[in-house]
């Protein structure tokens, strides 16, 4: 579980850190006379990197289905470390001009390509090691996101509360990226000595008639679309959580430390509750668990945010982020197993990689940009809740179709 999840943890740690320090990164690498424009440029660069994820999904997913899950996981973590290193050492716009934001974009593109093949390969690796515990095993992919969120928010809380603005902009924001570099070699060493997934290693025929990519595109297009729709609300909420420290400062006039502390609560909830939900889905079925959570998200997201906007404060922020963590964990704890159930072993890593990364590209990397744009255009701090409610309805429909059409319980 550690071997499979550490790469995902590193990816989401970098994503969370970028999102948490987006305002600082915007000022240092995308300077403008309008703070909103700078922030949109920073998040736009963040979102553009997701365009390359489907390419990584095709290349690394195919590699995992042809050569092995372990080989793909080893390659992806090397690429992640390279992207993280580039961000950690990149000089600012004031030092090297336009090269600085282009360098950040290049780093994010490398990370996006790497992440494109990480989820599918790692999830296939987990479910094929323990097929009778698919929900519990694969839930650690997303539980690792909770650990990453907790770590990233801890850095945010510590740095924003102990450093001056000048220190934070000078060197403080780089510290967590250098910490992320320490995770990489540990993950690489663990992956190097772990065994290949038994289901893959014992299968003499690791090819399909047309290859895994062709198989997915020829025969499983409906499954891909269904997986993308199922991912929609969970992915959007993940990036909403990443944006919340910025939202707390920019829209609620709260200290940055409040947003980071509240996000730490969310990370702790995701870490603890997600595996429990995965285990529950092995007992009662994925559909029942996910459908219930999707309905709750649909009904509660607007009143919860309305209460936060009407009564901004430390305690309210903590309570709201605790509840958002519960709602998200309830849905995405069973999600990786559902995705693995949709695709056959011969093209599982490719199918999940393509689906996951198209879903993240459409509903993930764009979410912070959508939030900033909706609030700026409408002047309504609650505008994003309609977007999230619509995605909850879409995901609920996808879960229902998965049960009816493919017999997933």
C-alpha positions as CSV (number, residue, x, y, z in Angstrom):
1,X,0.0,0.0,0.0
2,X,2.8,2.4,0.8
3,X,4.6,1.6,-2.4
4,X,1.5,2.2,-4.5
5,X,0.4,5.3,-2.6
6,X,3.6,7.2,-2.1
7,X,3.7,8.6,-5.7
8,X,0.1,9.8,-5.5
9,X,0.9,11.3,-2.1
10,X,3.9,13.2,-3.6
11,X,1.8,14.4,-6.5
12,X,-1.0,15.7,-4.3
13,X,1.4,17.3,-1.9
14,X,2.8,19.3,-4.7
15,X,-0.7,20.2,-6.0
16,X,-1.8,21.2,-2.5
17,X,1.3,23.4,-1.9
18,X,0.9,25.1,-5.2
19,X,-2.7,25.8,-4.5
20,X,-2.1,26.9,-0.9
21,X,0.7,29.3,-1.9
22,X,-1.0,30.4,-5.2
23,X,-1.2,34.0,-4.0
24,X,2.5,34.1,-3.3
25,X,3.4,32.3,-6.5
26,X,1.1,34.7,-8.5
27,X,2.9,37.7,-7.1
28,X,6.4,36.3,-7.7
29,X,6.0,34.6,-11.1
30,X,2.9,36.3,-12.6
31,X,3.1,39.9,-11.5
32,X,0.3,42.3,-12.5
33,X,-1.3,45.5,-11.4
34,X,-4.5,43.5,-10.7
35,X,-4.2,40.8,-8.1
36,X,-7.1,38.9,-9.6
37,X,-5.4,38.7,-13.0
38,X,-2.2,37.5,-11.3
39,X,-4.1,34.8,-9.5
40,X,-5.9,33.8,-12.6
41,X,-2.6,33.5,-14.4
42,X,-1.1,31.3,-11.6
43,X,-4.1,29.0,-11.6
44,X,-4.3,29.1,-15.4
45,X,-0.8,27.7,-15.5
46,X,-1.8,25.2,-12.9
47,X,-4.8,24.2,-15.1
48,X,-2.9,24.1,-18.4
49,X,-0.6,21.4,-17.0
50,X,-3.6,19.1,-16.8
51,X,-3.9,19.2,-20.6
52,X,-0.9,16.9,-20.8
53,X,-2.2,14.4,-18.2
54,X,-4.2,12.4,-20.8
55,X,-1.0,12.0,-22.8
56,X,0.8,10.7,-19.7
57,X,-2.2,8.4,-19.1
58,X,-1.9,6.9,-22.6
59,X,1.9,6.5,-22.6
60,X,2.4,5.4,-19.0
61,X,-0.9,3.4,-18.8
62,X,0.1,1.5,-21.9
63,X,3.5,0.9,-20.4
64,X,2.0,-0.5,-17.2
65,X,-0.3,-2.8,-19.1
66,X,2.5,-4.1,-21.4
67,X,5.6,-4.1,-19.2
68,X,4.2,-4.1,-15.7
69,X,2.7,-2.0,-13.0
70,X,6.0,-1.8,-11.0
71,X,8.0,-0.5,-14.0
72,X,5.4,2.3,-14.7
73,X,5.4,3.3,-11.0
74,X,9.2,3.5,-11.0
75,X,9.2,5.8,-14.0
76,X,6.4,8.1,-12.8
77,X,8.0,8.9,-9.5
78,X,11.3,9.9,-11.2
79,X,9.4,12.4,-13.4
80,X,7.5,13.7,-10.4
81,X,10.8,14.5,-8.6
82,X,12.1,16.3,-11.6
83,X,9.1,18.6,-11.8
84,X,9.2,19.3,-8.1
85,X,12.9,20.2,-8.2
86,X,12.3,22.7,-11.0
87,X,9.6,24.5,-9.0
88,X,11.8,24.5,-5.9
89,X,14.8,26.1,-7.5
90,X,13.1,28.4,-10.1
91,X,14.2,32.0,-9.9
92,X,11.4,34.6,-9.8
93,X,10.1,36.9,-12.5
94,X,12.1,39.8,-11.0
95,X,15.3,37.8,-11.5
96,X,14.9,36.2,-14.9
97,X,11.8,37.8,-16.4
98,X,9.5,35.8,-18.7
99,X,11.6,32.6,-18.3
100,X,10.3,32.3,-14.7
101,X,6.6,31.7,-15.5
102,X,7.6,29.5,-18.5
103,X,9.8,27.5,-16.2
104,X,6.9,27.0,-13.7
105,X,4.7,25.9,-16.7
106,X,7.4,23.4,-17.8
107,X,7.7,21.9,-14.3
108,X,3.9,21.6,-14.1
109,X,3.8,19.9,-17.5
110,X,6.3,17.3,-16.4
111,X,4.4,16.7,-13.2
112,X,1.1,16.4,-15.2
113,X,2.6,13.9,-17.6
114,X,3.9,11.8,-14.7
115,X,0.7,12.0,-12.8
116,X,-1.2,10.9,-15.9
117,X,0.0,7.3,-15.5
118,X,0.4,7.2,-11.8
119,X,-3.2,6.7,-10.7
120,X,-4.1,3.9,-13.1
121,X,-0.9,2.0,-12.6
122,X,-1.0,2.3,-8.8
123,X,-4.7,1.4,-8.4
124,X,-4.3,-1.6,-10.7
125,X,-1.3,-2.6,-8.6
126,X,-3.3,-2.4,-5.4
127,X,-6.5,-4.2,-6.5
128,X,-4.5,-7.0,-8.2
129,X,-2.5,-7.6,-5.0
130,X,-5.7,-8.2,-3.0
131,X,-8.8,-8.7,-5.3
132,X,-11.1,-9.6,-2.4
133,X,-10.3,-6.3,-0.7
134,X,-10.4,-4.0,-3.7
135,X,-12.3,-1.2,-1.9
136,X,-10.1,-1.1,1.1
137,X,-6.8,-1.5,-0.8
138,X,-7.5,1.0,-3.5
139,X,-9.0,3.5,-1.1
140,X,-5.4,4.2,0.1
141,X,-4.8,5.9,-3.2
142,X,-7.2,8.7,-2.1
143,X,-6.3,8.4,1.6
144,X,-2.8,9.3,0.6
145,X,-4.3,12.6,-0.7
146,X,-5.6,13.2,2.8
147,X,-2.1,12.7,4.2
148,X,-0.7,15.0,1.6
149,X,-3.3,17.7,2.3
150,X,-2.6,17.4,6.1
151,X,1.2,17.7,5.5
152,X,0.8,20.6,3.0
153,X,-1.6,22.5,5.3
154,X,0.7,21.9,8.3
155,X,3.5,23.6,6.3
156,X,1.1,26.4,5.3
157,X,0.0,27.0,8.9
158,X,3.6,26.9,10.3
159,X,5.1,29.1,7.6
160,X,2.3,31.7,7.4
161,X,2.2,32.1,11.2
162,X,5.9,32.3,11.9
163,X,7.3,34.1,8.8
164,X,6.9,37.6,7.7
165,X,5.4,38.3,4.3
166,X,8.9,39.2,3.1
167,X,10.4,36.0,4.4
168,X,7.6,33.9,2.9
169,X,8.0,35.5,-0.5
170,X,11.8,35.4,-0.3
171,X,12.3,31.7,0.6
172,X,9.6,30.4,2.8
173,X,7.3,29.2,0.0
174,X,10.1,27.0,-1.4
175,X,10.6,25.0,1.8
176,X,7.6,22.5,1.3
177,X,8.7,21.9,-2.3
178,X,12.2,20.9,-1.0
179,X,10.5,18.7,1.6
180,X,8.5,17.0,-1.3
181,X,11.9,16.1,-2.9
182,X,12.7,14.0,0.2
183,X,9.5,11.9,-0.3
184,X,10.6,11.0,-3.8
185,X,13.8,8.9,-3.1
186,X,12.0,7.1,-0.3
187,X,9.1,6.2,-2.6
188,X,11.5,5.1,-5.3
189,X,13.4,2.8,-2.9
190,X,10.2,1.2,-1.6
191,X,8.9,0.7,-5.2
192,X,12.2,-0.8,-6.3
193,X,11.9,-3.8,-3.9
194,X,8.2,-4.5,-4.0
195,X,6.9,-7.5,-6.0
196,X,4.9,-7.1,-9.2
197,X,1.1,-7.4,-8.9
198,X,0.4,-11.2,-8.9
199,X,-2.5,-11.0,-11.4
200,X,-0.2,-9.3,-13.9
201,X,2.9,-11.4,-13.1
202,X,1.1,-14.7,-13.4
203,X,-0.7,-13.8,-16.6
204,X,1.3,-15.1,-19.6
205,X,-0.7,-13.1,-22.1
206,X,-0.1,-9.4,-21.1
207,X,-1.2,-8.1,-24.5
208,X,-4.5,-7.7,-26.3
209,X,-5.3,-8.0,-30.0
210,X,-4.9,-4.3,-30.6
211,X,-3.0,-3.2,-27.5
212,X,-4.5,-1.7,-24.3
213,X,-5.0,1.8,-25.7
214,X,-6.8,0.6,-28.8
215,X,-8.9,-1.8,-26.7
216,X,-10.0,1.0,-24.5
217,X,-10.8,3.4,-27.4
218,X,-12.4,0.7,-29.5
219,X,-14.5,-1.2,-27.0
220,X,-14.7,0.7,-23.7
221,X,-15.6,4.3,-24.7
222,X,-18.8,4.1,-22.7
223,X,-17.0,3.0,-19.6
224,X,-14.5,5.8,-20.0
225,X,-17.3,8.4,-20.2
226,X,-19.0,6.8,-17.2
227,X,-15.8,6.9,-15.2
228,X,-15.2,10.6,-16.1
229,X,-18.7,11.5,-14.9
230,X,-18.3,9.5,-11.7
231,X,-15.0,11.4,-11.0
232,X,-16.5,14.9,-11.5
233,X,-17.8,15.9,-8.1
234,X,-15.0,14.2,-6.1
235,X,-12.3,15.9,-8.3
236,X,-13.9,19.3,-8.1
237,X,-14.1,19.1,-4.3
238,X,-10.5,18.1,-4.0
239,X,-9.4,21.3,-5.8
240,X,-11.9,23.3,-3.9
241,X,-10.2,22.2,-0.7
242,X,-6.8,23.2,-2.2
243,X,-8.3,26.7,-3.0
244,X,-9.9,27.2,0.5
245,X,-6.9,29.0,2.1
246,X,-6.9,31.5,-0.7
247,X,-10.7,31.8,-0.4
248,X,-10.5,32.4,3.3
249,X,-8.1,35.3,2.8
250,X,-9.5,36.8,-0.4
251,X,-13.2,36.4,0.1
252,X,-13.7,36.0,3.9
253,X,-11.0,38.4,5.2
254,X,-9.6,35.7,7.5
255,X,-5.9,35.1,8.3
256,X,-4.1,32.7,6.1
257,X,-3.4,30.5,9.1
258,X,-7.1,30.0,9.6
259,X,-7.5,28.6,6.1
260,X,-4.5,26.3,6.5
261,X,-5.6,25.0,9.9
262,X,-9.1,24.3,8.6
263,X,-7.6,22.4,5.7
264,X,-5.5,20.4,8.1
265,X,-8.8,19.2,9.6
266,X,-10.0,18.1,6.2
267,X,-6.8,16.2,5.5
268,X,-7.0,14.4,8.8
269,X,-10.7,13.4,8.1
270,X,-9.8,12.2,4.6
271,X,-6.8,10.1,5.9
272,X,-8.9,8.3,8.6
273,X,-12.3,8.0,7.0
274,X,-11.4,7.1,3.4
275,X,-10.1,3.6,4.2
276,X,-13.1,2.9,6.4
277,X,-15.4,3.8,3.6
278,X,-13.4,1.6,1.2
279,X,-13.7,-1.3,3.6
280,X,-17.5,-0.6,4.0
281,X,-17.8,-0.7,0.2
282,X,-16.3,-4.2,0.2
283,X,-19.1,-5.2,2.5
284,X,-22.1,-3.3,1.3
285,X,-21.2,-2.4,-2.3
286,X,-19.7,0.7,-4.0
287,X,-23.0,2.0,-5.4
288,X,-24.9,2.4,-2.2
289,X,-22.1,4.2,-0.4
290,X,-21.3,6.5,-3.3
291,X,-24.9,7.3,-4.2
292,X,-25.7,8.3,-0.6
293,X,-22.7,10.6,-0.4
294,X,-23.5,12.2,-3.8
295,X,-27.0,13.0,-2.6
296,X,-25.7,14.6,0.6
297,X,-23.2,16.7,-1.4
298,X,-26.0,17.8,-3.7
299,X,-28.3,18.9,-0.8
300,X,-25.7,20.3,1.6
301,X,-23.0,22.1,-0.3
302,X,-24.9,25.4,-0.7
303,X,-26.3,25.8,2.8
304,X,-22.9,24.8,4.3
305,X,-21.1,27.5,2.3
306,X,-23.8,30.0,2.9
307,X,-23.3,29.6,6.6
308,X,-19.6,30.0,6.2
309,X,-19.9,33.2,4.2
310,X,-22.5,34.6,6.6
311,X,-20.5,33.7,9.8
312,X,-16.8,33.7,8.8
313,X,-14.6,32.7,11.7
314,X,-12.1,30.2,12.9
315,X,-14.5,27.8,14.5
316,X,-17.0,27.9,11.6
317,X,-14.2,27.4,9.1
318,X,-13.0,24.3,10.9
319,X,-16.5,22.9,11.2
320,X,-17.3,23.5,7.5
321,X,-14.0,21.9,6.4
322,X,-14.6,18.9,8.7
323,X,-18.0,18.4,7.1
324,X,-16.6,18.8,3.6
325,X,-14.0,16.1,4.4
326,X,-16.7,13.7,5.6
327,X,-18.8,14.2,2.4
328,X,-15.8,13.8,0.2
329,X,-14.4,10.7,2.0
330,X,-17.9,9.1,1.8
331,X,-17.9,9.4,-1.9
332,X,-14.4,8.9,-3.1
333,X,-13.4,6.1,-0.6
334,X,-15.1,3.6,-2.9
335,X,-14.4,5.4,-6.1
336,X,-11.0,3.8,-7.1
337,X,-12.6,0.3,-6.7
338,X,-15.5,1.3,-8.8
339,X,-13.2,2.5,-11.6
340,X,-11.2,-0.7,-11.4
341,X,-14.4,-2.7,-11.7
342,X,-15.3,-0.9,-14.9
343,X,-12.3,-2.2,-16.9
344,X,-10.8,-5.7,-17.6
345,X,-7.3,-6.6,-16.4
346,X,-5.8,-6.5,-19.9
347,X,-6.5,-2.7,-20.2
348,X,-7.2,-1.8,-16.6
349,X,-4.3,0.6,-16.0
350,X,-4.8,2.3,-19.4
351,X,-8.6,2.6,-19.0
352,X,-8.3,4.0,-15.5
353,X,-5.5,6.3,-16.4
354,X,-7.3,7.8,-19.4
355,X,-10.6,8.1,-17.5
356,X,-9.1,9.6,-14.4
357,X,-6.9,12.1,-16.1
358,X,-9.6,13.3,-18.5
359,X,-11.8,13.7,-15.5
360,X,-9.1,15.6,-13.6
361,X,-8.4,17.8,-16.6
362,X,-12.1,18.7,-17.1
363,X,-13.1,19.1,-13.4
364,X,-9.9,19.3,-11.4
365,X,-7.3,21.7,-12.6
366,X,-10.0,24.1,-13.9
367,X,-11.9,24.3,-10.6
368,X,-9.7,27.0,-8.9
369,X,-10.0,29.1,-12.1
370,X,-13.8,28.6,-12.2
371,X,-14.1,29.6,-8.6
372,X,-12.1,32.8,-9.0
373,X,-13.9,33.6,-12.3
374,X,-17.4,32.9,-11.0
375,X,-16.9,35.0,-7.8
376,X,-15.3,37.9,-9.8
377,X,-18.0,37.9,-12.6
378,X,-21.1,37.4,-10.4
379,X,-19.9,39.1,-7.2
380,X,-21.5,36.2,-5.4
381,X,-19.2,34.3,-3.0
382,X,-21.6,31.3,-3.2
383,X,-21.6,31.1,-7.0
384,X,-19.3,28.0,-7.0
385,X,-21.9,26.0,-5.0
386,X,-24.2,25.8,-8.1
387,X,-21.2,24.4,-10.1
388,X,-20.5,21.8,-7.4
389,X,-24.2,20.8,-7.1
390,X,-24.4,20.3,-10.8
391,X,-21.3,18.0,-10.7
392,X,-22.9,16.1,-7.8
393,X,-26.0,15.4,-9.9
394,X,-23.8,14.3,-12.8
395,X,-21.8,11.9,-10.7
396,X,-24.9,10.5,-9.1
397,X,-26.3,9.7,-12.5
398,X,-23.1,8.0,-13.5
399,X,-23.1,5.8,-10.4
400,X,-26.7,4.8,-11.1
401,X,-25.8,3.9,-14.7
402,X,-22.8,1.9,-13.6
403,X,-25.1,-0.3,-11.5
404,X,-27.8,-0.7,-14.2
405,X,-25.7,-1.1,-17.3
406,X,-22.6,-3.0,-15.9
407,X,-24.0,-4.7,-12.9
408,X,-21.5,-3.1,-10.4
409,X,-22.9,-3.5,-7.0
